[in-house]
Amino acid sequence: MRQPLIIAISIIILAMLVAVPWVAPYFYIFIATEILILGLFAASFNLVFGYTGMLSFGHAAFFGVGAYATAMLLQSLQWPLLACLAVSVGAGGLLALVIGFLSVRLDQVYFAMLTLAFGMMVFAVVHQWRSVTNGSDGIAGFAVTSFGLGLNLTLGDPAVYYLVVLCIVVLASTLLYLICRSSFGLILRAIRQNPERVAFCGLNVRSYRLAAFTVAGAFAGLAGGLMAPFLRIASPELVHWSMSAEPVLMTILGGSGYFLGPFFGAGMFVLLETWITSMTHAWMLVLGIVLALMVMFFRRGVLGTMLDWWTERK
């Protein structure tokens, strides 16, 4: 009974997202754009955590590298956005391949700590390599002049850029969904549940973990590539290891292991943050309390709790 409900929810949400530029003011278009990008970022993390069972605290490294790749290409070479995003995907995937090769042989807390250490190293490089990254000032002042494929789009218009982000996120999410539903995705779930049994069946657990980590890094790089033109800057904050906490929180909040869970979590996180910051200066304290309560009372995430409630009713 859950599959029809998920399909219905997906169709309703997609219809609402398509209608945003025509019914909402620019402020909410900005909010919706941020939710889509962070949702893709969290969904890439969910492939590693929710499906494979690996808790990574360095996922922001791939997100930030993707943002810097797009920003540098737009500023220096004025490449079309689509070409910049392709490089961001490659940069995120390549960095994930290198870090994953050194990390996936470890399990649980050791893997988490090693990815955190690599995330801190990437941040240090971005922050200190001023001749390339412009240090703490970041890379700004670039313009998105063209999209590519011969399309003449006014990407400086927030509504147009939102629709571009929506199309790319939907396509990327569809590809990610097909990966999760494939035999590869089934093996990842088996590894999460019992890696010893998978290894006993003759499969190389480390290779599958490395593949999942690399694919997740590529999608995180794509999300970062979309974020740089949205913010008009690529700054070290996007690479900071504290940024890695956001996809963790969004995934758990929405429901880890559920494909749409990270998108639900991203929506709730951004909306709560926007609402609370407009109410009080102590927004971090209030946001932390609210999110902690939600995680405590929605043990399976908001989406998981909704699906459980629907199943019980039926």
ZADO-1210 file (C-alpha; in nm, 4 decimals, padded with zeros to 6 digits):
<atoms>
<atom x="00.0000" y="00.0000" z="00.0000" code="MET" pos="1"/>
<atom x="00.2969" y="00.2308" z="00.0469" code="ARG" pos="2"/>
<atom x="00.4015" y="00.2479" z="-00.3178" code="GLN" pos="3"/>
<atom x="00.0784" y="00.4131" z="-00.4461" code="PRO" pos="4"/>
<atom x="00.0948" y="00.6629" z="-00.1597" code="LEU" pos="5"/>
<atom x="00.4549" y="00.7545" z="-00.2395" code="ILE" pos="6"/>
<atom x="00.3704" y="00.7961" z="-00.6091" code="ILE" pos="7"/>
<atom x="00.0705" y="01.0152" z="-00.5244" code="ALA" pos="8"/>
<atom x="00.2783" y="01.2285" z="-00.2879" code="ILE" pos="9"/>
<atom x="00.5503" y="01.2661" z="-00.5523" code="SER" pos="10"/>
<atom x="00.3030" y="01.3789" z="-00.8197" code="ILE" pos="11"/>
<atom x="00.1371" y="01.6308" z="-00.5877" code="ILE" pos="12"/>
<atom x="00.4695" y="01.7763" z="-00.4742" code="ILE" pos="13"/>
<atom x="00.6012" y="01.7975" z="-00.8315" code="LEU" pos="14"/>
<atom x="00.2857" y="01.9789" z="-00.9456" code="ALA" pos="15"/>
<atom x="00.3214" y="02.2256" z="-00.6579" code="MET" pos="16"/>
<atom x="00.6888" y="02.2846" z="-00.7386" code="LEU" pos="17"/>
<atom x="00.6154" y="02.3514" z="-01.1061" code="VAL" pos="18"/>
<atom x="00.3531" y="02.6095" z="-01.0067" code="ALA" pos="19"/>
<atom x="00.5825" y="02.8010" z="-00.7681" code="VAL" pos="20"/>
<atom x="00.7165" y="03.0659" z="-01.0151" code="PRO" pos="21"/>
<atom x="00.3624" y="03.1617" z="-01.1202" code="TRP" pos="22"/>
<atom x="00.1958" y="03.1777" z="-00.7789" code="VAL" pos="23"/>
<atom x="00.4695" y="03.2689" z="-00.5306" code="ALA" pos="24"/>
<atom x="00.6707" y="03.5895" z="-00.4750" code="PRO" pos="25"/>
<atom x="01.0461" y="03.5916" z="-00.5317" code="TYR" pos="26"/>
<atom x="01.1219" y="03.5263" z="-00.1637" code="PHE" pos="27"/>
<atom x="00.9504" y="03.1880" z="-00.1756" code="TYR" pos="28"/>
<atom x="01.1107" y="03.1108" z="-00.5115" code="ILE" pos="29"/>
<atom x="01.4488" y="03.1531" z="-00.3406" code="PHE" pos="30"/>
<atom x="01.3351" y="02.9280" z="-00.0559" code="ILE" pos="31"/>
<atom x="01.2094" y="02.6604" z="-00.2975" code="ALA" pos="32"/>
<atom x="01.5363" y="02.6723" z="-00.4942" code="THR" pos="33"/>
<atom x="01.7382" y="02.6218" z="-00.1767" code="GLU" pos="34"/>
<atom x="01.5171" y="02.3296" z="-00.0715" code="ILE" pos="35"/>
<atom x="01.5637" y="02.1562" z="-00.4072" code="LEU" pos="36"/>
<atom x="01.9424" y="02.1923" z="-00.4022" code="ILE" pos="37"/>
<atom x="01.9798" y="02.0847" z="-00.0401" code="LEU" pos="38"/>
<atom x="01.7325" y="01.8024" z="-00.1027" code="GLY" pos="39"/>
<atom x="01.9583" y="01.6648" z="-00.3765" code="LEU" pos="40"/>
<atom x="02.2581" y="01.7085" z="-00.1457" code="PHE" pos="41"/>
<atom x="02.0820" y="01.5140" z="00.1304" code="ALA" pos="42"/>
<atom x="01.9599" y="01.2480" z="-00.1156" code="ALA" pos="43"/>
<atom x="02.3191" y="01.1854" z="-00.2228" code="SER" pos="44"/>
<atom x="02.4130" y="01.1375" z="00.1427" code="PHE" pos="45"/>
<atom x="02.1182" y="00.9014" z="00.1867" code="ASN" pos="46"/>
<atom x="02.2697" y="00.6679" z="-00.0719" code="LEU" pos="47"/>
<atom x="02.5706" y="00.6290" z="00.1577" code="VAL" pos="48"/>
<atom x="02.3906" y="00.6311" z="00.4924" code="PHE" pos="49"/>
<atom x="02.0346" y="00.5152" z="00.4397" code="GLY" pos="50"/>
<atom x="02.1058" y="00.2506" z="00.1770" code="TYR" pos="51"/>
<atom x="02.4634" y="00.1401" z="00.2510" code="THR" pos="52"/>
<atom x="02.4847" y="00.2055" z="00.6249" code="GLY" pos="53"/>
<atom x="02.7953" y="00.4280" z="00.6178" code="MET" pos="54"/>
<atom x="02.7829" y="00.7465" z="00.8263" code="LEU" pos="55"/>
<atom x="02.9993" y="01.0077" z="00.6539" code="SER" pos="56"/>
<atom x="03.0897" y="01.3339" z="00.8260" code="PHE" pos="57"/>
<atom x="03.2791" y="01.4689" z="00.5266" code="GLY" pos="58"/>
<atom x="03.0046" y="01.4914" z="00.2649" code="HIS" pos="59"/>
<atom x="03.0321" y="01.8712" z="00.2455" code="ALA" pos="60"/>
<atom x="03.3743" y="01.8304" z="00.0844" code="ALA" pos="61"/>
<atom x="03.2141" y="01.6992" z="-00.2360" code="PHE" pos="62"/>
<atom x="02.9380" y="01.9607" z="-00.2213" code="PHE" pos="63"/>
<atom x="03.1886" y="02.2428" z="-00.1771" code="GLY" pos="64"/>
<atom x="03.4282" y="02.1177" z="-00.4435" code="VAL" pos="65"/>
<atom x="03.1382" y="02.1070" z="-00.6889" code="GLY" pos="66"/>
<atom x="03.0483" y="02.4655" z="-00.5992" code="ALA" pos="67"/>
<atom x="03.4062" y="02.5856" z="-00.6443" code="TYR" pos="68"/>
<atom x="03.4434" y="02.4030" z="-00.9765" code="ALA" pos="69"/>
<atom x="03.1375" y="02.5767" z="-01.1208" code="THR" pos="70"/>
<atom x="03.2327" y="02.9164" z="-00.9755" code="ALA" pos="71"/>
<atom x="03.5880" y="02.9038" z="-01.1121" code="MET" pos="72"/>
<atom x="03.4775" y="02.7978" z="-01.4593" code="LEU" pos="73"/>
<atom x="03.2086" y="03.0659" z="-01.4729" code="LEU" pos="74"/>
<atom x="03.4494" y="03.3351" z="-01.3569" code="GLN" pos="75"/>
<atom x="03.7565" y="03.2394" z="-01.5604" code="SER" pos="76"/>
<atom x="03.6225" y="03.0781" z="-01.8769" code="LEU" pos="77"/>
<atom x="03.2541" y="03.1822" z="-01.8887" code="GLN" pos="78"/>
<atom x="03.1517" y="02.8272" z="-01.9720" code="TRP" pos="79"/>
<atom x="02.7844" y="02.7368" z="-02.0169" code="PRO" pos="80"/>
<atom x="02.6222" y="02.6275" z="-01.6926" code="LEU" pos="81"/>
<atom x="02.5624" y="02.2729" z="-01.8162" code="LEU" pos="82"/>
<atom x="02.9324" y="02.2215" z="-01.8911" code="ALA" pos="83"/>
<atom x="03.0255" y="02.3622" z="-01.5502" code="CYS" pos="84"/>
<atom x="02.7855" y="02.1225" z="-01.3799" code="LEU" pos="85"/>
<atom x="02.9387" y="01.8294" z="-01.5676" code="ALA" pos="86"/>
<atom x="03.2801" y="01.9267" z="-01.4305" code="VAL" pos="87"/>
<atom x="03.1300" y="01.9624" z="-01.0816" code="SER" pos="88"/>
<atom x="02.9921" y="01.6087" z="-01.1045" code="VAL" pos="89"/>
<atom x="03.3343" y="01.4806" z="-01.2083" code="GLY" pos="90"/>
<atom x="03.5143" y="01.6789" z="-00.9369" code="ALA" pos="91"/>
<atom x="03.2826" y="01.5546" z="-00.6627" code="GLY" pos="92"/>
<atom x="03.3014" y="01.1966" z="-00.7856" code="GLY" pos="93"/>
<atom x="03.6807" y="01.2003" z="-00.8214" code="LEU" pos="94"/>
<atom x="03.7341" y="01.3433" z="-00.4731" code="LEU" pos="95"/>
<atom x="03.4906" y="01.0875" z="-00.3310" code="ALA" pos="96"/>
<atom x="03.6782" y="00.8091" z="-00.5105" code="LEU" pos="97"/>
<atom x="04.0085" y="00.9150" z="-00.3529" code="VAL" pos="98"/>
<atom x="03.8674" y="00.9657" z="-00.0025" code="ILE" pos="99"/>
<atom x="03.6523" y="00.6546" z="-00.0276" code="GLY" pos="100"/>
<atom x="03.9448" y="00.4380" z="-00.1362" code="PHE" pos="101"/>
<atom x="04.1187" y="00.5262" z="00.1895" code="LEU" pos="102"/>
<atom x="03.8075" y="00.5134" z="00.4085" code="SER" pos="103"/>
<atom x="03.5674" y="00.2337" z="00.3115" code="VAL" pos="104"/>
<atom x="03.7951" y="-00.0376" z="00.4496" code="ARG" pos="105"/>
<atom x="03.7045" y="00.0912" z="00.7968" code="LEU" pos="106"/>
<atom x="03.3711" y="00.0330" z="00.9672" code="ASP" pos="107"/>
<atom x="03.1260" y="00.2435" z="01.1649" code="GLN" pos="108"/>
<atom x="03.2814" y="00.5047" z="01.3939" code="VAL" pos="109"/>
<atom x="03.6283" y="00.4735" z="01.2388" code="TYR" pos="110"/>
<atom x="03.4861" y="00.5405" z="00.8932" code="PHE" pos="111"/>
<atom x="03.2911" y="00.8394" z="01.0267" code="ALA" pos="112"/>
<atom x="03.5975" y="00.9884" z="01.1976" code="MET" pos="113"/>
<atom x="03.8198" y="00.9370" z="00.8939" code="LEU" pos="114"/>
<atom x="03.5706" y="01.1080" z="00.6611" code="THR" pos="115"/>
<atom x="03.5504" y="01.3941" z="00.9118" code="LEU" pos="116"/>
<atom x="03.9297" y="01.4226" z="00.9078" code="ALA" pos="117"/>
<atom x="03.9375" y="01.4320" z="00.5275" code="PHE" pos="118"/>
<atom x="03.6603" y="01.6917" z="00.5302" code="GLY" pos="119"/>
<atom x="03.8683" y="01.9104" z="00.7609" code="MET" pos="120"/>
<atom x="04.1687" y="01.8676" z="00.5318" code="MET" pos="121"/>
<atom x="03.9698" y="01.9745" z="00.2251" code="VAL" pos="122"/>
<atom x="03.8428" y="02.2800" z="00.4129" code="PHE" pos="123"/>
<atom x="04.1992" y="02.3710" z="00.5130" code="ALA" pos="124"/>
<atom x="04.3165" y="02.3474" z="00.1515" code="VAL" pos="125"/>
<atom x="04.0278" y="02.5615" z="00.0252" code="VAL" pos="126"/>
<atom x="04.0800" y="02.8172" z="00.3018" code="HIS" pos="127"/>
<atom x="04.4580" y="02.8436" z="00.2646" code="GLN" pos="128"/>
<atom x="04.5096" y="02.8064" z="-00.1121" code="TRP" pos="129"/>
<atom x="04.4320" y="03.1705" z="-00.1750" code="ARG" pos="130"/>
<atom x="04.5829" y="03.1895" z="-00.5243" code="SER" pos="131"/>
<atom x="04.3220" y="02.9419" z="-00.6490" code="VAL" pos="132"/>
<atom x="04.0225" y="02.9668" z="-00.4148" code="THR" pos="133"/>
<atom x="04.0632" y="03.3303" z="-00.2995" code="ASN" pos="134"/>
<atom x="04.0829" y="03.2087" z="00.0581" code="GLY" pos="135"/>
<atom x="03.8209" y="03.3157" z="00.3088" code="SER" pos="136"/>
<atom x="03.6723" y="03.5647" z="00.0601" code="ASP" pos="137"/>
<atom x="03.5646" y="03.2882" z="-00.1744" code="GLY" pos="138"/>
<atom x="03.4955" y="03.3228" z="-00.5455" code="ILE" pos="139"/>
<atom x="03.2315" y="03.5797" z="-00.6335" code="ALA" pos="140"/>
<atom x="03.1475" y="03.8265" z="-00.9072" code="GLY" pos="141"/>
<atom x="03.0719" y="03.5665" z="-01.1729" code="PHE" pos="142"/>
<atom x="02.7682" y="03.5641" z="-01.3987" code="ALA" pos="143"/>
<atom x="02.5811" y="03.2756" z="-01.5586" code="VAL" pos="144"/>
<atom x="02.5612" y="03.3925" z="-01.9182" code="THR" pos="145"/>
<atom x="02.4336" y="03.0778" z="-02.0889" code="SER" pos="146"/>
<atom x="02.2905" y="02.7369" z="-02.0104" code="PHE" pos="147"/>
<atom x="02.4130" y="02.5335" z="-02.3068" code="GLY" pos="148"/>
<atom x="02.2429" y="02.3084" z="-02.5637" code="LEU" pos="149"/>
<atom x="02.1628" y="02.6194" z="-02.7675" code="GLY" pos="150"/>
<atom x="01.8948" y="02.7297" z="-02.5202" code="LEU" pos="151"/>
<atom x="01.8602" y="03.1033" z="-02.4660" code="ASN" pos="152"/>
<atom x="01.7655" y="03.1294" z="-02.0987" code="LEU" pos="153"/>
<atom x="01.7794" y="03.4350" z="-01.8735" code="THR" pos="154"/>
<atom x="01.9464" y="03.2588" z="-01.5827" code="LEU" pos="155"/>
<atom x="01.9789" y="03.5836" z="-01.3890" code="GLY" pos="156"/>
<atom x="01.6022" y="03.5721" z="-01.3364" code="ASP" pos="157"/>
<atom x="01.5347" y="03.3801" z="-01.0095" code="PRO" pos="158"/>
<atom x="01.2208" y="03.2218" z="-01.1568" code="ALA" pos="159"/>
<atom x="01.4075" y="03.0940" z="-01.4634" code="VAL" pos="160"/>
<atom x="01.6954" y="02.9623" z="-01.2556" code="TYR" pos="161"/>
<atom x="01.4470" y="02.7924" z="-01.0243" code="TYR" pos="162"/>
<atom x="01.2904" y="02.6068" z="-01.3171" code="LEU" pos="163"/>
<atom x="01.6367" y="02.5043" z="-01.4402" code="VAL" pos="164"/>
<atom x="01.7233" y="02.3747" z="-01.0931" code="VAL" pos="165"/>
<atom x="01.3891" y="02.1931" z="-01.0737" code="LEU" pos="166"/>
<atom x="01.4467" y="02.0160" z="-01.4065" code="CYS" pos="167"/>
<atom x="01.8031" y="01.9163" z="-01.3175" code="ILE" pos="168"/>
<atom x="01.7092" y="01.7975" z="-00.9679" code="VAL" pos="169"/>
<atom x="01.4164" y="01.5929" z="-01.1030" code="VAL" pos="170"/>
<atom x="01.6387" y="01.4290" z="-01.3665" code="LEU" pos="171"/>
<atom x="01.9193" y="01.3664" z="-01.1176" code="ALA" pos="172"/>
<atom x="01.6751" y="01.2308" z="-00.8596" code="SER" pos="173"/>
<atom x="01.5216" y="00.9986" z="-01.1181" code="THR" pos="174"/>
<atom x="01.8665" y="00.8627" z="-01.2015" code="LEU" pos="175"/>
<atom x="01.9456" y="00.8244" z="-00.8321" code="LEU" pos="176"/>
<atom x="01.6138" y="00.6455" z="-00.7782" code="TYR" pos="177"/>
<atom x="01.6897" y="00.4012" z="-01.0607" code="LEU" pos="178"/>
<atom x="02.0283" y="00.3331" z="-00.9033" code="ILE" pos="179"/>
<atom x="01.8665" y="00.2656" z="-00.5660" code="CYS" pos="180"/>
<atom x="01.6073" y="00.0333" z="-00.7237" code="ARG" pos="181"/>
<atom x="01.8605" y="-00.1577" z="-00.9329" code="SER" pos="182"/>
<atom x="02.0406" y="-00.4774" z="-00.8376" code="SER" pos="183"/>
<atom x="02.3270" y="-00.2536" z="-00.7269" code="PHE" pos="184"/>
<atom x="02.0929" y="-00.0788" z="-00.4828" code="GLY" pos="185"/>
<atom x="01.9648" y="-00.4125" z="-00.3524" code="LEU" pos="186"/>
<atom x="02.3208" y="-00.5219" z="-00.2806" code="ILE" pos="187"/>
<atom x="02.3852" y="-00.1952" z="-00.0964" code="LEU" pos="188"/>
<atom x="02.0847" y="-00.2589" z="00.1270" code="ARG" pos="189"/>
<atom x="02.2088" y="-00.6109" z="00.1902" code="ALA" pos="190"/>
<atom x="02.5480" y="-00.4706" z="00.2885" code="ILE" pos="191"/>
<atom x="02.3798" y="-00.2338" z="00.5322" code="ARG" pos="192"/>
<atom x="02.1929" y="-00.5211" z="00.6972" code="GLN" pos="193"/>
<atom x="02.4633" y="-00.7889" z="00.6992" code="ASN" pos="194"/>
<atom x="02.7983" y="-00.7177" z="00.5280" code="PRO" pos="195"/>
<atom x="02.9473" y="-01.0471" z="00.6483" code="GLU" pos="196"/>
<atom x="02.6778" y="-01.2495" z="00.4717" code="ARG" pos="197"/>
<atom x="02.7245" y="-01.0482" z="00.1508" code="VAL" pos="198"/>
<atom x="03.0989" y="-01.1152" z="00.1638" code="ALA" pos="199"/>
<atom x="03.0281" y="-01.4851" z="00.2244" code="PHE" pos="200"/>
<atom x="02.8250" y="-01.4861" z="-00.1004" code="CYS" pos="201"/>
<atom x="03.1427" y="-01.3927" z="-00.2870" code="GLY" pos="202"/>
<atom x="03.0774" y="-01.0199" z="-00.3375" code="LEU" pos="203"/>
<atom x="03.3444" y="-00.7597" z="-00.2653" code="ASN" pos="204"/>
<atom x="03.1845" y="-00.5423" z="00.0026" code="VAL" pos="205"/>
<atom x="03.4562" y="-00.2765" z="-00.0128" code="ARG" pos="206"/>
<atom x="03.4153" y="-00.2341" z="-00.3881" code="SER" pos="207"/>
<atom x="03.0406" y="-00.1815" z="-00.3549" code="TYR" pos="208"/>
<atom x="03.0894" y="00.0625" z="-00.0687" code="ARG" pos="209"/>
<atom x="03.3469" y="00.2531" z="-00.2714" code="LEU" pos="210"/>
<atom x="03.1143" y="00.2641" z="-00.5729" code="ALA" pos="211"/>
<atom x="02.8272" y="00.3948" z="-00.3587" code="ALA" pos="212"/>
<atom x="03.0537" y="00.6540" z="-00.1967" code="PHE" pos="213"/>
<atom x="03.1802" y="00.7715" z="-00.5374" code="THR" pos="214"/>
<atom x="02.8310" y="00.7970" z="-00.6884" code="VAL" pos="215"/>
<atom x="02.7107" y="00.9885" z="-00.3817" code="ALA" pos="216"/>
<atom x="03.0050" y="01.2274" z="-00.4144" code="GLY" pos="217"/>
<atom x="02.9203" y="01.2909" z="-00.7805" code="ALA" pos="218"/>
<atom x="02.5596" y="01.3817" z="-00.6972" code="PHE" pos="219"/>
<atom x="02.6778" y="01.6004" z="-00.4083" code="ALA" pos="220"/>
<atom x="02.9113" y="01.7766" z="-00.6518" code="GLY" pos="221"/>
<atom x="02.6149" y="01.8420" z="-00.8814" code="LEU" pos="222"/>
<atom x="02.4211" y="01.9937" z="-00.5911" code="ALA" pos="223"/>
<atom x="02.7186" y="02.2144" z="-00.5084" code="GLY" pos="224"/>
<atom x="02.7462" y="02.3207" z="-00.8715" code="GLY" pos="225"/>
<atom x="02.3840" y="02.4364" z="-00.8588" code="LEU" pos="226"/>
<atom x="02.4363" y="02.6158" z="-00.5275" code="MET" pos="227"/>
<atom x="02.7213" y="02.8422" z="-00.6446" code="ALA" pos="228"/>
<atom x="02.5182" y="03.0352" z="-00.9085" code="PRO" pos="229"/>
<atom x="02.2248" y="03.0463" z="-00.6659" code="PHE" pos="230"/>
<atom x="02.4331" y="03.2128" z="-00.3924" code="LEU" pos="231"/>
<atom x="02.6484" y="03.4046" z="-00.6435" code="ARG" pos="232"/>
<atom x="02.9517" y="03.2926" z="-00.4444" code="ILE" pos="233"/>
<atom x="03.1511" y="02.9817" z="-00.3592" code="ALA" pos="234"/>
<atom x="03.2898" y="03.0293" z="-00.0087" code="SER" pos="235"/>
<atom x="03.4771" y="02.8052" z="00.2382" code="PRO" pos="236"/>
<atom x="03.1564" y="02.7741" z="00.4425" code="GLU" pos="237"/>
<atom x="03.0248" y="02.5368" z="00.1756" code="LEU" pos="238"/>
<atom x="03.3202" y="02.3042" z="00.2385" code="VAL" pos="239"/>
<atom x="03.3289" y="02.3404" z="00.6168" code="HIS" pos="240"/>
<atom x="03.2851" y="02.0137" z="00.8052" code="TRP" pos="241"/>
<atom x="02.9921" y="02.1616" z="00.9975" code="SER" pos="242"/>
<atom x="02.8087" y="02.1757" z="00.6632" code="MET" pos="243"/>
<atom x="02.8280" y="01.7959" z="00.6594" code="SER" pos="244"/>
<atom x="02.5873" y="01.7895" z="00.9536" code="ALA" pos="245"/>
<atom x="02.3058" y="01.9333" z="00.7415" code="GLU" pos="246"/>
<atom x="02.2497" y="01.6319" z="00.5112" code="PRO" pos="247"/>
<atom x="02.2768" y="01.4031" z="00.8156" code="VAL" pos="248"/>
<atom x="02.0060" y="01.5990" z="00.9951" code="LEU" pos="249"/>
<atom x="01.7863" y="01.6333" z="00.6859" code="MET" pos="250"/>
<atom x="01.8071" y="01.2617" z="00.6104" code="THR" pos="251"/>
<atom x="01.7237" y="01.1545" z="00.9658" code="ILE" pos="252"/>
<atom x="01.4517" y="01.4182" z="00.9928" code="LEU" pos="253"/>
<atom x="01.2831" y="01.3102" z="00.6698" code="GLY" pos="254"/>
<atom x="01.3483" y="00.9389" z="00.7047" code="GLY" pos="255"/>
<atom x="01.6719" y="00.7593" z="00.6212" code="SER" pos="256"/>
<atom x="01.6327" y="00.4686" z="00.3828" code="GLY" pos="257"/>
<atom x="01.3284" y="00.6295" z="00.2193" code="TYR" pos="258"/>
<atom x="01.4148" y="00.7823" z="-00.1159" code="PHE" pos="259"/>
<atom x="01.1983" y="01.0931" z="-00.0660" code="LEU" pos="260"/>
<atom x="01.2946" y="01.1252" z="00.3003" code="GLY" pos="261"/>
<atom x="01.5894" y="01.3642" z="00.2458" code="PRO" pos="262"/>
<atom x="01.3731" y="01.5973" z="00.0348" code="PHE" pos="263"/>
<atom x="01.1104" y="01.6103" z="00.3101" code="PHE" pos="264"/>
<atom x="01.3865" y="01.6730" z="00.5619" code="GLY" pos="265"/>
<atom x="01.5403" y="01.9504" z="00.3506" code="ALA" pos="266"/>
<atom x="01.2036" y="02.1214" z="00.3143" code="GLY" pos="267"/>
<atom x="01.1329" y="02.1111" z="00.6869" code="MET" pos="268"/>
<atom x="01.4854" y="02.2205" z="00.7779" code="PHE" pos="269"/>
<atom x="01.4899" y="02.5231" z="00.5451" code="VAL" pos="270"/>
<atom x="01.1343" y="02.6308" z="00.6310" code="LEU" pos="271"/>
<atom x="01.1944" y="02.5983" z="01.0052" code="LEU" pos="272"/>
<atom x="01.5229" y="02.7855" z="00.9787" code="GLU" pos="273"/>
<atom x="01.3608" y="03.0658" z="00.7756" code="THR" pos="274"/>
<atom x="01.0643" y="03.0948" z="01.0101" code="TRP" pos="275"/>
<atom x="01.2625" y="03.0822" z="01.3355" code="ILE" pos="276"/>
<atom x="01.5297" y="03.3295" z="01.2210" code="THR" pos="277"/>
<atom x="01.2542" y="03.5825" z="01.1537" code="SER" pos="278"/>
<atom x="01.1209" y="03.5353" z="01.5080" code="MET" pos="279"/>
<atom x="01.4242" y="03.5479" z="01.7359" code="THR" pos="280"/>
<atom x="01.7971" y="03.6226" z="01.7495" code="HIS" pos="281"/>
<atom x="01.8518" y="03.2973" z="01.9392" code="ALA" pos="282"/>
<atom x="01.7383" y="03.1046" z="01.6342" code="TRP" pos="283"/>
<atom x="02.0096" y="02.8386" z="01.6564" code="MET" pos="284"/>
<atom x="01.8992" y="02.7404" z="02.0078" code="LEU" pos="285"/>
<atom x="01.5303" y="02.7322" z="01.9156" code="VAL" pos="286"/>
<atom x="01.5962" y="02.5470" z="01.5901" code="LEU" pos="287"/>
<atom x="01.8070" y="02.2907" z="01.7731" code="GLY" pos="288"/>
<atom x="01.5327" y="02.2290" z="02.0301" code="ILE" pos="289"/>
<atom x="01.2621" y="02.1963" z="01.7636" code="VAL" pos="290"/>
<atom x="01.4691" y="01.9585" z="01.5510" code="LEU" pos="291"/>
<atom x="01.5669" y="01.7494" z="01.8537" code="ALA" pos="292"/>
<atom x="01.2014" y="01.7111" z="01.9518" code="LEU" pos="293"/>
<atom x="01.1045" y="01.6149" z="01.5969" code="MET" pos="294"/>
<atom x="01.3758" y="01.3495" z="01.5810" code="VAL" pos="295"/>
<atom x="01.2687" y="01.2151" z="01.9232" code="MET" pos="296"/>
<atom x="00.8994" y="01.1877" z="01.8384" code="PHE" pos="297"/>
<atom x="00.9378" y="01.0860" z="01.4732" code="PHE" pos="298"/>
<atom x="01.1809" y="00.7980" z="01.5182" code="ARG" pos="299"/>
<atom x="01.1471" y="00.6818" z="01.1562" code="ARG" pos="300"/>
<atom x="01.1507" y="01.0347" z="01.0198" code="GLY" pos="301"/>
<atom x="00.8497" y="01.2358" z="00.9154" code="VAL" pos="302"/>
<atom x="00.7975" y="01.0429" z="00.5911" code="LEU" pos="303"/>
<atom x="00.8451" y="00.7065" z="00.7612" code="GLY" pos="304"/>
<atom x="00.5965" y="00.8004" z="01.0330" code="THR" pos="305"/>
<atom x="00.3433" y="00.9139" z="00.7718" code="MET" pos="306"/>
<atom x="00.3769" y="00.5867" z="00.5816" code="LEU" pos="307"/>
<atom x="00.3420" y="00.3830" z="00.9014" code="ASP" pos="308"/>
<atom x="00.0293" y="00.5771" z="00.9947" code="TRP" pos="309"/>
<atom x="-00.1175" y="00.5214" z="00.6468" code="TRP" pos="310"/>
<atom x="-00.0408" y="00.1479" z="00.6624" code="THR" pos="311"/>
<atom x="-00.2064" y="00.1128" z="01.0034" code="GLU" pos="312"/>
<atom x="-00.5195" y="00.2868" z="00.8756" code="ARG" pos="313"/>
<atom x="-00.5440" y="00.0426" z="00.5865" code="LYS" pos="314"/>
</atoms>
